[in-house]
Protein backbone atom coordinates (compact mmCIF):
# COMPACT_ATOMS: atom_id res chain seq x y z
CA UNK A 1 0.00 0.00 0.00
CA UNK A 2 2.89 2.37 0.64
CA UNK A 3 3.85 2.06 -3.04
CA UNK A 4 0.37 3.24 -4.04
CA UNK A 5 0.58 6.21 -1.68
CA UNK A 6 3.92 7.15 -3.24
CA UNK A 7 2.49 6.73 -6.76
CA UNK A 8 -0.49 8.97 -5.97
CA UNK A 9 1.83 11.54 -4.39
CA UNK A 10 3.92 11.41 -7.57
CA UNK A 11 0.82 11.89 -9.75
CA UNK A 12 -0.31 14.86 -7.66
CA UNK A 13 3.14 16.47 -7.79
CA UNK A 14 3.96 16.01 -4.09
CA UNK A 15 6.71 13.46 -4.69
CA UNK A 16 9.43 12.66 -7.17
CA UNK A 17 9.33 8.95 -6.38
CA UNK A 18 10.88 6.85 -9.12
CA UNK A 19 11.37 3.48 -7.40
CA UNK A 20 8.89 1.34 -5.55
CA UNK A 21 9.16 -1.67 -3.26
CA UNK A 22 6.84 -3.98 -5.24
CA UNK A 23 4.77 -1.96 -7.68
CA UNK A 24 6.06 -1.82 -11.26
CA UNK A 25 5.47 1.61 -12.75
CA UNK A 26 6.12 2.91 -16.23
CA UNK A 27 8.07 4.58 -17.52
CA UNK A 28 10.60 3.82 -14.74
CA UNK A 29 10.56 0.06 -14.07
CA UNK A 30 7.83 -1.73 -16.02
CA UNK A 31 9.63 -2.43 -19.31
CA UNK A 32 12.83 -3.59 -17.62
CA UNK A 33 10.97 -6.02 -15.36
CA UNK A 34 8.95 -7.55 -18.20
CA UNK A 35 12.15 -7.96 -20.23
CA UNK A 36 13.80 -9.62 -17.23
CA UNK A 37 10.84 -11.99 -16.75
CA UNK A 38 10.76 -13.03 -20.42
CA UNK A 39 14.55 -13.52 -20.49
CA UNK A 40 14.34 -15.64 -17.34
CA UNK A 41 11.83 -17.93 -19.07
CA UNK A 42 14.23 -18.17 -22.03
CA UNK A 43 17.09 -19.17 -19.73
CA UNK A 44 14.88 -21.68 -17.91
CA UNK A 45 13.94 -23.28 -21.24
CA UNK A 46 17.58 -23.45 -22.35
CA UNK A 47 18.48 -25.14 -19.04
CA UNK A 48 15.70 -27.71 -19.47
CA UNK A 49 13.58 -26.19 -16.71
CA UNK A 50 9.85 -25.54 -16.98
CA UNK A 51 9.20 -22.34 -18.92
CA UNK A 52 5.87 -20.84 -19.94
CA UNK A 53 4.30 -17.42 -20.37
CA UNK A 54 0.61 -16.63 -20.35
CA UNK A 55 -0.35 -13.01 -20.89
CA UNK A 56 -3.76 -11.40 -21.19
CA UNK A 57 -3.99 -7.82 -22.36
CA UNK A 58 -5.71 -5.51 -24.79
CA UNK A 59 -2.84 -4.88 -27.20
CA UNK A 60 0.59 -6.22 -28.13
CA UNK A 61 2.53 -3.90 -30.42
CA UNK A 62 5.88 -3.22 -28.73
CA UNK A 63 8.67 -4.34 -31.11
CA UNK A 64 11.18 -5.15 -28.36
CA UNK A 65 8.74 -7.31 -26.42
CA UNK A 66 7.58 -9.04 -29.62
CA UNK A 67 11.17 -9.84 -30.59
CA UNK A 68 11.82 -11.27 -27.12
CA UNK A 69 8.69 -13.42 -27.39
CA UNK A 70 9.98 -14.77 -30.72
CA UNK A 71 13.31 -15.55 -29.05
CA UNK A 72 11.47 -17.25 -26.20
CA UNK A 73 9.44 -19.34 -28.62
CA UNK A 74 12.58 -20.41 -30.45
CA UNK A 75 14.15 -21.40 -27.10
CA UNK A 76 11.17 -23.65 -26.37
CA UNK A 77 9.09 -21.44 -24.08
CA UNK A 78 5.39 -22.24 -24.42
CA UNK A 79 3.52 -18.95 -24.84
CA UNK A 80 -0.23 -18.35 -24.76
CA UNK A 81 -1.41 -14.82 -25.43
CA UNK A 82 -4.96 -13.61 -24.94
CA UNK A 83 -5.15 -10.33 -26.83
CA UNK A 84 -8.46 -8.49 -27.07
CA UNK A 85 -7.42 -5.95 -29.68
CA UNK A 86 -4.42 -5.32 -31.91
CA UNK A 87 -1.60 -7.86 -32.00
CA UNK A 88 1.48 -7.30 -34.17
CA UNK A 89 3.05 -10.67 -33.38
CA UNK A 90 2.82 -13.48 -35.93
CA UNK A 91 1.97 -16.72 -34.09
CA UNK A 92 2.61 -20.26 -35.28
CA UNK A 93 5.24 -19.29 -37.88
CA UNK A 94 7.82 -21.96 -38.64
CA UNK A 95 11.25 -21.15 -37.19
CA UNK A 96 9.87 -17.97 -35.63
CA UNK A 97 6.91 -18.45 -33.33
CA UNK A 98 5.91 -22.09 -33.40
CA UNK A 99 5.41 -22.13 -29.61
CA UNK A 100 3.17 -19.06 -29.53
CA UNK A 101 -0.62 -19.22 -29.63
CA UNK A 102 -2.75 -16.09 -29.75
CA UNK A 103 -6.47 -15.96 -29.14
CA UNK A 104 -8.86 -13.09 -28.80
CA UNK A 105 -12.00 -13.03 -26.71
CA UNK A 106 -14.66 -10.38 -26.87
CA UNK A 107 -17.72 -11.38 -24.91
CA UNK A 108 -20.67 -9.64 -23.35
CA UNK A 109 -18.50 -7.79 -20.84
CA UNK A 110 -15.67 -6.46 -23.08
CA UNK A 111 -12.74 -7.69 -20.98
CA UNK A 112 -10.07 -5.17 -20.02
CA UNK A 113 -8.05 -7.05 -17.42
CA UNK A 114 -4.31 -7.50 -17.79
CA UNK A 115 -2.72 -10.59 -16.29
CA UNK A 116 0.90 -11.64 -16.78
CA UNK A 117 1.85 -15.16 -15.65
CA UNK A 118 5.42 -16.48 -15.83
CA UNK A 119 5.94 -20.16 -14.90
CA UNK A 120 9.46 -19.65 -13.57
CA UNK A 121 10.19 -23.39 -13.23
CA UNK A 122 7.01 -24.03 -11.19
CA UNK A 123 7.49 -20.97 -8.96
CA UNK A 124 5.06 -18.70 -10.84
CA UNK A 125 5.48 -14.96 -10.86
CA UNK A 126 2.17 -13.23 -11.57
CA UNK A 127 1.25 -9.58 -12.15
CA UNK A 128 -2.01 -7.72 -12.69
CA UNK A 129 -2.46 -4.10 -13.67
CA UNK A 130 -3.23 -1.55 -16.32
CA UNK A 131 -0.40 -1.83 -18.84
CA UNK A 132 -0.49 -3.40 -22.27
CA UNK A 133 2.72 -4.34 -24.07
CA UNK A 134 2.74 -1.15 -26.14
CA UNK A 135 5.51 1.44 -26.43
CA UNK A 136 3.22 4.17 -25.11
CA UNK A 137 2.25 2.07 -22.07
CA UNK A 138 5.79 1.00 -21.27
CA UNK A 139 7.67 4.21 -22.06
CA UNK A 140 5.44 7.27 -22.21
CA UNK A 141 2.47 6.91 -19.84
CA UNK A 142 2.19 6.21 -16.18
CA UNK A 143 0.94 2.65 -15.84
CA UNK A 144 1.20 0.27 -12.93
CA UNK A 145 1.17 -3.47 -12.35
CA UNK A 146 1.37 -5.22 -9.03
CA UNK A 147 2.66 -8.65 -8.14
CA UNK A 148 0.22 -11.25 -6.94
CA UNK A 149 2.00 -13.05 -4.13
CA UNK A 150 -0.74 -15.09 -2.45
CA UNK A 151 -0.55 -18.70 -3.69
CA UNK A 152 -4.33 -19.13 -3.62
CA UNK A 153 -4.84 -16.01 -5.74
CA UNK A 154 -2.12 -17.11 -8.18
CA UNK A 155 -3.91 -20.43 -8.53
CA UNK A 156 -7.25 -18.73 -9.17
CA UNK A 157 -5.70 -16.47 -11.80
CA UNK A 158 -4.07 -19.46 -13.49
CA UNK A 159 -7.44 -21.24 -13.57
CA UNK A 160 -9.03 -18.12 -15.07
CA UNK A 161 -6.32 -17.88 -17.74
CA UNK A 162 -6.76 -21.57 -18.62
CA UNK A 163 -10.51 -20.97 -18.95
CA UNK A 164 -9.81 -18.19 -21.46
CA UNK A 165 -7.34 -20.35 -23.38
CA UNK A 166 -9.76 -23.27 -23.59
CA UNK A 167 -12.79 -21.15 -24.53
CA UNK A 168 -14.35 -22.24 -27.81
CA UNK A 169 -17.45 -20.08 -27.81
CA UNK A 170 -16.34 -16.44 -27.61
CA UNK A 171 -12.74 -16.82 -28.71
CA UNK A 172 -11.12 -16.84 -32.09
CA UNK A 173 -7.61 -17.99 -32.96
CA UNK A 174 -5.23 -15.55 -34.60
Contact map, one row per residue, 1 for C-alpha under 8 A:
111110000000000000000000000000000000000000000000000000000000000000000000000000000000000000000000000000000000000000000000000000000000000000000000000000000000000000000000000000
111111000000000000000000000000000000000000000000000000000000000000000000000000000000000000000000000000000000000000000000000000000000000000000000000000000000000000000000000000
111111100000000000011110000000000000000000000000000000000000000000000000000000000000000000000000000000000000000000000000000000000000000000000000000000000000000000000000000000
111111110000000000000010000000000000000000000000000000000000000000000000000000000000000000000000000000000000000000000000000000000000000000000000000000000000000000000000000000
111111111000000000000000000000000000000000000000000000000000000000000000000000000000000000000000000000000000000000000000000000000000000000000000000000000000000000000000000000
011111111100001010010000000000000000000000000000000000000000000000000000000000000000000000000000000000000000000000000000000000000000000000000000000000000000000000000000000000
001111111110000010000000000000000000000000000000000000000000000000000000000000000000000000000000000000000000000000000000000000000000000000000000000000000000000000000000000000
000111111111000000000000000000000000000000000000000000000000000000000000000000000000000000000000000000000000000000000000000000000000000000000000000000000000000000000000000000
000011111111111000000000000000000000000000000000000000000000000000000000000000000000000000000000000000000000000000000000000000000000000000000000000000000000000000000000000000
000001111111111110000000000000000000000000000000000000000000000000000000000000000000000000000000000000000000000000000000000000000000000000000000000000000000000000000000000000
000000111111111000000000000000000000000000000000000000000000000000000000000000000000000000000000000000000000000000000000000000000000000000000000000000000000000000000000000000
000000011111111000000000000000000000000000000000000000000000000000000000000000000000000000000000000000000000000000000000000000000000000000000000000000000000000000000000000000
000000001111111100000000000000000000000000000000000000000000000000000000000000000000000000000000000000000000000000000000000000000000000000000000000000000000000000000000000000
000000001111111100000000000000000000000000000000000000000000000000000000000000000000000000000000000000000000000000000000000000000000000000000000000000000000000000000000000000
000001001111111110000000000000000000000000000000000000000000000000000000000000000000000000000000000000000000000000000000000000000000000000000000000000000000000000000000000000
000000000100111111000000000000000000000000000000000000000000000000000000000000000000000000000000000000000000000000000000000000000000000000000000000000000000000000000000000000
000001100100001111110000000000000000000000000000000000000000000000000000000000000000000000000000000000000000000000000000000000000000000000000000000000000000000000000000000000
000000000000000111110000000100000000000000000000000000000000000000000000000000000000000000000000000000000000000000000000000000000000000000000000000000000000000000000000000000
000000000000000011111000000110000000000000000000000000000000000000000000000000000000000000000000000000000000000000000000000000000000000000000000000000000000000000000000000000
001001000000000011111111100000000000000000000000000000000000000000000000000000000000000000000000000000000000000000000000000000000000000000000000000000000000000000000000000000
001000000000000000111110000000000000000000000000000000000000000000000000000000000000000000000000000000000000000000000000000000000000000000000000000000000000000000000000000000
001000000000000000011111000000000000000000000000000000000000000000000000000000000000000000000000000000000000000000000000000000000000000000000000011000000000000000000000000000
001100000000000000011111100000000000000000000000000000000000000000000000000000000000000000000000000000000000000000000000000000000000000000000001111000000000000000000000000000
000000000000000000010111110011001000000000000000000000000000000000000000000000000000000000000000000000000000000000000000000000000000000000000001110000000000000000000000000000
000000000000000000010011111111000000000000000000000000000000000000000000000000000000000000000000000000000000000000000000000000000000000000000111100000000000000000000000000000
000000000000000000000001111111100000000000000000000000000000000000000000000000000000000000000000000000000000000000000000000000000000000011111111000000000000000000000000000000
000000000000000000000000111111100000000000000000000000000000000000000000000000000000000000000000000000000000000000000000000000000000000011111110000000000000000000000000000000
000000000000000001100000111111100000000000000000000000000000000000000000000000000000000000000000000000000000000000000000000000000000000000100000000000000000000000000000000000
000000000000000000100001111111111000000000000000000000000000000000000000000000000000000000000000000000000000000000000000000000000000000000000000000000000000000000000000000000
000000000000000000000001111111111100000000000000000000000000000000000000000000000000000000000000000000000000000000000000000000000000000001000001100000000000000000000000000000
000000000000000000000000011111111110000000000000000000000000000000000000000000000000000000000000000000000000000000000000000000000000000001100000000000000000000000000000000000
000000000000000000000000000011111111000000000000000000000000000000000000000000000000000000000000000000000000000000000000000000000000000000000000000000000000000000000000000000
000000000000000000000001000011111111100000000000000000000000000000000000000000000000000000000000000000000000000000000000000000000000000000000000000000000000000000000000000000
000000000000000000000000000001111111110000000000000000000000000000000000000000000000000000000000000000000000000000000000000000000000000000000000000000000000000000000000000000
000000000000000000000000000000111111111000000000000000000000000010010000000000000000000000000000000000000000000000000000000000000000000000000000000000000000000000000000000000
000000000000000000000000000000011111111100000000000000000000000000000000000000000000000000000000000000000000000000000000000000000000000000000000000000000000000000000000000000
000000000000000000000000000000001111111110000000000000000000000000000000000000000000000000000000000000000000000000000100000000000000000000000000000000000000000000000000000000
000000000000000000000000000000000111111111000000000010000000000000011001000000000000000000000000000000000000000000000100000000000000000000000000000000000000000000000000000000
000000000000000000000000000000000011111111100000000000000000000000010001000000000000000000000000000000000000000000000000000000000000000000000000000000000000000000000000000000
000000000000000000000000000000000001111111110000000000000000000000000000000000000000000000000000000000000000000000000001000000000000000000000000000000000000000000000000000000
000000000000000000000000000000000000111111111000001110000000000000000001000010000000000000000000000000000000000000000111000000000000000000000000000000000000000000000000000000
000000000000000000000000000000000000011111111100001000000000000000000011001110000000000000000000000000000000000000000000000000000000000000000000000000000000000000000000000000
000000000000000000000000000000000000001111111110000000000000000000000000000000000000000000000000000000000000000000000000000000000000000000000000000000000000000000000000000000
000000000000000000000000000000000000000111111111111000000000000000000000000000000000000000000000000000000000000000000001100000000000000000000000000000000000000000000000000000
000000000000000000000000000000000000000011111111111000000000000000000000001110000000000000000000000000000000000000000000000000000000000000000000000000000000000000000000000000
000000000000000000000000000000000000000001111111100000000000000000000000001100000000000000000000000000000000000000000000000000000000000000000000000000000000000000000000000000
000000000000000000000000000000000000000000111111100000000000000000000000000000000000000000000000000000000000000000000000000000000000000000000000000000000000000000000000000000
000000000000000000000000000000000000000000011111110000000000000000000000000000000000000000000000000000000000000000000000000000000000000000000000000000000000000000000000000000
000000000000000000000000000000000000000000011111111000000000000000000000000000000000000000000000000000000000000000000000100000000000000000000000000000000000000000000000000000
000000000000000000000000000000000000000000011001111100000000000000000000000000000000000000000000000000000000000000000011110000000000000000000000000000000000000000000000000000
000000000000000000000000000000000000000011011000111110000000000000000000000111000000000000000000000000000000000000000111100000000000000000000000000000000000000000000000000000
000000000000000000000000000000000000000010000000011111000000000000000000000011100000000000000000000000000000000000000111000000000000000000000000000000000000000000000000000000
000000000000000000000000000000000000010010000000001111100000000000000000000011110000000000000000000000000000000000011110000000000000000000000000000000000000000000000000000000
000000000000000000000000000000000000000000000000000111110000000000000000000000111100000000000000000000000000000000011100000000000000000000000000000000000000000010000000000000
000000000000000000000000000000000000000000000000000011111000000000000000000000011100000000000000000000000000000001111000000000000000000000000000000000000000000000000000000000
000000000000000000000000000000000000000000000000000001111100000000000000000000001110000000000000000000000000000011110000000000000000000000000000000000000000000010000000000000
000000000000000000000000000000000000000000000000000000111111000000000000000000000111000000000000000000000000000111100000000000000011100000000000000000000000000000000000000000
000000000000000000000000000000000000000000000000000000011111000000000000000000000011110000000000000000000000000111000000000000000001000000000000000000000000000000000000000000
000000000000000000000000000000000000000000000000000000001111100000000000000000000011111000000000000000000000000000000000000000000001110000000000000000000000000000000000000000
000000000000000000000000000000000000000000000000000000001111110001000000000000000010011110000000000000000000000000000000000000000001110000000000000000000000000000000000000000
000000000000000000000000000000000000000000000000000000000011111001000000000000000000011110000000000000000000000000000000000000000000111000000000000000000000000000000000000000
000000000000000000000000000000000000000000000000000000000001111111000000000000000000000000000000000000000000000000000000000000000000111000000000000000000000000000000000000000
000000000000000000000000000000000000000000000000000000000000111111100000000000000000000000000000000000000000000000000000000000000000000000000000000000000000000000000000000000
000000000000000000000000000000000000000000000000000000000000011111110000000000000000000000000000000000000000000000000000000000000000000000000000000000000000000000000000000000
000000000000000000000000000000000010000000000000000000000000011111111000000000000000000000000000000000000000000000000000000000000000100000000000000000000000000000000000000000
000000000000000000000000000000000000000000000000000000000001111111111100000000000000000110000000000000000000000000000000000000000000000000000000000000000000000000000000000000
000000000000000000000000000000000000000000000000000000000000001111111110000000000000000000000000000000000000000000000000000000000000000000000000000000000000000000000000000000
000000000000000000000000000000000010011000000000000000000000000111111111000000000000000000000000000000000000000000000000000000000000000000000000000000000000000000000000000000
000000000000000000000000000000000000010000000000000000000000000011111111100000100000000000000000100000000000000000000000000000000000000000000000000000000000000000000000000000
000000000000000000000000000000000000000000000000000000000000000001111111110000000000000000000001100000000000000000000000000000000000000000000000000000000000000000000000000000
000000000000000000000000000000000000000001000000000000000000000000111111111000000000000000000001000000000000000000000000000000000000000000000000000000000000000000000000000000
000000000000000000000000000000000000011011000000000000000000000000011111111110000000000000000000000000000000000000000000000000000000000000000000000000000000000000000000000000
000000000000000000000000000000000000000000000000000000000000000000001111111111100000000000000001111100000000000000000000000000000000000000000000000000000000000000000000000000
000000000000000000000000000000000000000000000000000000000000000000000111111110000000000000000011111000000000000000000000000000000000000000000000000000000000000000000000000000
000000000000000000000000000000000000000001001100000000000000000000000011111110000000000000000000000000000000000000000000000000000000000000000000000000000000000000000000000000
000000000000000000000000000000000000000001001100001000000000000000000001111111000000000000000000001000000000000000000000000000000000000000000000000000000000000000000000000000
000000000000000000000000000000000000000011001000001110000000000000000001111111100000000000000000001000000000000000000000000000000000000000000000000000000000000000000000000000
000000000000000000000000000000000000000000000000001110000000000000000000100111110000000000000000001100000000000000000000000000000000000000000000000000000000000000000000000000
000000000000000000000000000000000000000000000000000111000000000000001000100011111000000000000000001110000000000000000000000000000000000000000000000000000000000000000000000000
000000000000000000000000000000000000000000000000000011100000000000000000000001111100000000000000000111100000000000000000000000000000000000000000000000000000000000001000000000
000000000000000000000000000000000000000000000000000001110000000000000000000000111110000000000000000111100000000000000000000000000000000000000000000000000000000000000000000000
000000000000000000000000000000000000000000000000000001111000000000000000000000011111000000000000000001111000000000000000000000000000000000000000000000000000000000011000000000
000000000000000000000000000000000000000000000000000000011111000000000000000000001111111000000000000001111000000000000000000000000000000000000000000000000000000000000000000000
000000000000000000000000000000000000000000000000000000001110000000000000000000000111110000000000000000011100001100000000000000000000000000000000000000000000000000000000000000
000000000000000000000000000000000000000000000000000000000110000000000000000000000011111000000000000000010000000000000000000000000000000000000000000000000000000000000000000000
000000000000000000000000000000000000000000000000000000000111100000000000000000000011111100000000000000000000000000000000000000000000000000000000000000000000000000000000000000
000000000000000000000000000000000000000000000000000000000011100000000000000000000010111110000000000000000000000000000000000000000000000000000000000000000000000000000000000000
000000000000000000000000000000000000000000000000000000000001100001000000000000000000011111000000000000000000000000000000000000000000000000000000000000000000000000000000000000
000000000000000000000000000000000000000000000000000000000001100001000000000000000000001111100000000000000000000000000000000000000000000000000000000000000000000000000000000000
000000000000000000000000000000000000000000000000000000000000000000000000000000000000000111111000100000000000000000000000000000000000000000000000000000000000000000000000000000
000000000000000000000000000000000000000000000000000000000000000000000000000000000000000011111000111111000000000000000000000000000000000000000000000000000000000000000000000001
000000000000000000000000000000000000000000000000000000000000000000000000000000000000000001111101111110000000000000000000000000000000000000000000000000000000000000000000000000
000000000000000000000000000000000000000000000000000000000000000000000000000000000000000001111111110000000000000000000000000000000000000000000000000000000000000000000000000000
000000000000000000000000000000000000000000000000000000000000000000000000000000000000000000011111110000000000000000000000000000000000000000000000000000000000000000000000000000
000000000000000000000000000000000000000000000000000000000000000000000000010000000000000000001111110000000000000000000000000000000000000000000000000000000000000000000000000000
000000000000000000000000000000000000000000000000000000000000000000000110110000000000000000011111110000000000000000000000000000000000000000000000000000000000000000000000000000
000000000000000000000000000000000000000000000000000000000000000000001100110000000000000001111111111100000000000000000000000000000000000000000000000000000000000000000000000000
000000000000000000000000000000000000000000000000000000000000000000000000110000000000000000111111111100000000000000000000000000000000000000000000000000000000000000000000000000
000000000000000000000000000000000000000000000000000000000000000000000000110111100000000000110000111110000000000000000000000000000000000000000000000000000000000000000000000000
000000000000000000000000000000000000000000000000000000000000000000000000100001111000000000110000111111000000000000000000000000000000000000000000000000000000000000000000000000
000000000000000000000000000000000000000000000000000000000000000000000000000000111000000000110000001111100000000000000000000000000000000000000000000000000000000000000000000011
000000000000000000000000000000000000000000000000000000000000000000000000000000011110000000100000000111110000000000000000000000000000000000000000000000000000000000000000000011
000000000000000000000000000000000000000000000000000000000000000000000000000000011110000000000000000011111000000000000000000000000000000000000000000000000000000000001000001111
000000000000000000000000000000000000000000000000000000000000000000000000000000000111100000000000000001111100000000000000000000000000000000000000000000000000000000000000001111
000000000000000000000000000000000000000000000000000000000000000000000000000000000111000000000000000000111110001000000000000000000000000000000000000000000000000000010000011100
000000000000000000000000000000000000000000000000000000000000000000000000000000000001000000000000000000011111111000000000000000000000000000000000000000000000000000000000011000
000000000000000000000000000000000000000000000000000000000000000000000000000000000000000000000000000000001111111000000000000000000000000000000000000000000000000000000000010000
000000000000000000000000000000000000000000000000000000000000000000000000000000000000000000000000000000000111110000000000000000000000000000000000000000000000000000000000000000
000000000000000000000000000000000000000000000000000000000000000000000000000000000000000000000000000000000111111000000000000000000000000000000000000000000000000000000000000000
000000000000000000000000000000000000000000000000000000000000000000000000000000000000000000000000000000000111111100000000000000000000000000000000000000000000000000000000000000
000000000000000000000000000000000000000000000000000000000000000000000000000000000001000000000000000000001110111110000000000000000000000000000000000000000000000000000000000000
000000000000000000000000000000000000000000000000000000001100000000000000000000000001000000000000000000000000011111000000000000000000000000000000000000000000000000000000000000
000000000000000000000000000000000000000000000000000000011100000000000000000000000000000000000000000000000000001111100000000000011100000000000000000000000000000000000000000000
000000000000000000000000000000000000000000000000000000111100000000000000000000000000000000000000000000000000000111110000000000011111000000000000000000000000000000000000000000
000000000000000000000000000000000000000000000000000000111000000000000000000000000000000000000000000000000000000011111000000001111000000000000000000000000000100000000000000000
000000000000000000000000000000000000000000000000000011110000000000000000000000000000000000000000000000000000000001111100000001110000000000000000000000000000000000000000000000
000000000000000000000000000000000000000000000000000011100000000000000000000000000000000000000000000000000000000000111110000111100000000000000000000000000000010000000000000000
000000000000000000000000000000000000110010000000001111000000000000000000000000000000000000000000000000000000000000011111000111000000000000000000000000000000000000000000000000
000000000000000000000000000000000000000010000000011110000000000000000000000000000000000000000000000000000000000000001111111110000000000000000000000000000000000000000000000000
000000000000000000000000000000000000000110010000011100000000000000000000000000000000000000000000000000000000000000000111111110000000000000000000000000000000000000000000000000
000000000000000000000000000000000000000000010000111000000000000000000000000000000000000000000000000000000000000000000011111100000000000000000000000000000000000000000000000000
000000000000000000000000000000000000000000000000010000000000000000000000000000000000000000000000000000000000000000000011111100000000000000000000000000000000000000000000000000
000000000000000000000000000000000000000000000000000000000000000000000000000000000000000000000000000000000000000000000011111110000000000000000000000000000000000000000000000000
000000000000000000000000000000000000000000000000000000000000000000000000000000000000000000000000000000000000000000001111111111000000000000000000000000000100000000000000000000
000000000000000000000000000000000000000000000000000000000000000000000000000000000000000000000000000000000000000000001111001111100000000000000000001110000000000000000000000000
000000000000000000000000000000000000000000000000000000000000000000000000000000000000000000000000000000000000000000111100000111110000000000000000001110000100000000000000000000
000000000000000000000000000000000000000000000000000000000000000000000000000000000000000000000000000000000000000000111000000011111000000000000000111100000000000000000000000000
000000000000000000000000000000000000000000000000000000000000000000000000000000000000000000000000000000000000000011110000000001111100000000000000111100000000000000000000000000
000000000000000000000000000000000000000000000000000000000000000000000000000000000000000000000000000000000000000011100000000000111110000000000011110000000000000000000000000000
000000000000000000000000000000000000000000000000000000000000000000000000000000000000000000000000000000000000000011000000000000011111000000000011100000000000000000000000000000
000000000000000000000000000000000000000000000000000000001000000000000000000000000000000000000000000000000000000001000000000000001111110011000011100000000000000000000000000000
000000000000000000000000000000000000000000000000000000001111000000000000000000000000000000000000000000000000000001000000000000000111110011000000000000000000000000000000000000
000000000000000000000000000000000000000000000000000000001011110010000000000000000000000000000000000000000000000000000000000000000011111011000000000000000000000000000000000000
000000000000000000000000000000000000000000000000000000000011110000000000000000000000000000000000000000000000000000000000000000000011111111000000000000000000000000000000000000
000000000000000000000000000000000000000000000000000000000000110000000000000000000000000000000000000000000000000000000000000000000000111111110000000000000000000000000000000000
000000000000000000000000000000000000000000000000000000000000000000000000000000000000000000000000000000000000000000000000000000000000011111111000000000000000000000000000000000
000000000000000000000000011000000000000000000000000000000000000000000000000000000000000000000000000000000000000000000000000000000011111111111110000000000000000000000000000000
000000000000000000000000011001100000000000000000000000000000000000000000000000000000000000000000000000000000000000000000000000000011111111111010000000000000000000000000000000
000000000000000000000000011100100000000000000000000000000000000000000000000000000000000000000000000000000000000000000000000000000000001111111000000000000000000000000000000000
000000000000000000000000011000000000000000000000000000000000000000000000000000000000000000000000000000000000000000000000000000000000001111111100000000000000000000000000000000
000000000000000000000000011000000000000000000000000000000000000000000000000000000000000000000000000000000000000000000000000000000000000111111110000000000000000000000000000000
000000000000000000000000111000000000000000000000000000000000000000000000000000000000000000000000000000000000000000000000000000000000000010011111000000000000000000000000000000
000000000000000000000000111000000000000000000000000000000000000000000000000000000000000000000000000000000000000000000000000000001110000011001111100000000000000000000000000000
000000000000000000000011110001000000000000000000000000000000000000000000000000000000000000000000000000000000000000000000000000001110000000000111110000000000000000000000000000
000000000000000000000011100001000000000000000000000000000000000000000000000000000000000000000000000000000000000000000000000000111110000000000011111000000000000000000000000000
000000000000000000000111000000000000000000000000000000000000000000000000000000000000000000000000000000000000000000000000000000111000000000000001111100000000000000000000000000
000000000000000000000110000000000000000000000000000000000000000000000000000000000000000000000000000000000000000000000000000011110000000000000000111110000000000000000000000000
000000000000000000000000000000000000000000000000000000000000000000000000000000000000000000000000000000000000000000000000000011110000000000000000011111001100000000000000000000
000000000000000000000000000000000000000000000000000000000000000000000000000000000000000000000000000000000000000000000000000011000000000000000000001111101100000000000000000000
000000000000000000000000000000000000000000000000000000000000000000000000000000000000000000000000000000000000000000000000000000000000000000000000000111111100000000000000000000
000000000000000000000000000000000000000000000000000000000000000000000000000000000000000000000000000000000000000000000000000000000000000000000000000011111110000000000000000000
000000000000000000000000000000000000000000000000000000000000000000000000000000000000000000000000000000000000000000000000000000000000000000000000000001111111000000000000000000
000000000000000000000000000000000000000000000000000000000000000000000000000000000000000000000000000000000000000000000000000000000000000000000000000111111111100000000000000000
000000000000000000000000000000000000000000000000000000000000000000000000000000000000000000000000000000000000000000000000000101000000000000000000000111111111110000000000000000
000000000000000000000000000000000000000000000000000000000000000000000000000000000000000000000000000000000000000000000000000000000000000000000000000000111111111000000000000000
000000000000000000000000000000000000000000000000000000000000000000000000000000000000000000000000000000000000000000000000000000000000000000000000000000011111111100000000000000
000000000000000000000000000000000000000000000000000000000000000000000000000000000000000000000000000000000000000000100000000000000000000000000000000000001111111110000000000000
000000000000000000000000000000000000000000000000000000000000000000000000000000000000000000000000000000000000000000001000000000000000000000000000000000000111111111000000000000
000000000000000000000000000000000000000000000000000000000000000000000000000000000000000000000000000000000000000000000000000000000000000000000000000000000011111111100000000000
000000000000000000000000000000000000000000000000000000000000000000000000000000000000000000000000000000000000000000000000000000000000000000000000000000000001111111110000000000
000000000000000000000000000000000000000000000000000001010000000000000000000000000000000000000000000000000000000000000000000000000000000000000000000000000000111111111000000000
000000000000000000000000000000000000000000000000000000000000000000000000000000000000000000000000000000000000000000000000000000000000000000000000000000000000011111111100000000
000000000000000000000000000000000000000000000000000000000000000000000000000000000000000000000000000000000000000000000000000000000000000000000000000000000000001111111110000000
000000000000000000000000000000000000000000000000000000000000000000000000000000000100000000000000000000001000000000000000000000000000000000000000000000000000000111111110001000
000000000000000000000000000000000000000000000000000000000000000000000000000000010100000000000000000000100000000000000000000000000000000000000000000000000000000011111110000000
000000000000000000000000000000000000000000000000000000000000000000000000000000000000000000000000000000000000000000000000000000000000000000000000000000000000000001111111000000
000000000000000000000000000000000000000000000000000000000000000000000000000000000000000000000000000000000000000000000000000000000000000000000000000000000000000000111111111000
000000000000000000000000000000000000000000000000000000000000000000000000000000000000000000000000000000000000000000000000000000000000000000000000000000000000000000000111111100
000000000000000000000000000000000000000000000000000000000000000000000000000000000000000000000000000000000000000000000000000000000000000000000000000000000000000000000011111000
000000000000000000000000000000000000000000000000000000000000000000000000000000000000000000000000000000001110000000000000000000000000000000000000000000000000000000000011111100
000000000000000000000000000000000000000000000000000000000000000000000000000000000000000000000000000000111100000000000000000000000000000000000000000000000000000000010011111110
000000000000000000000000000000000000000000000000000000000000000000000000000000000000000000000000000000111000000000000000000000000000000000000000000000000000000000000001011111
000000000000000000000000000000000000000000000000000000000000000000000000000000000000000000000000000011110000000000000000000000000000000000000000000000000000000000000000001111
000000000000000000000000000000000000000000000000000000000000000000000000000000000000000000100000000011110000000000000000000000000000000000000000000000000000000000000000000111
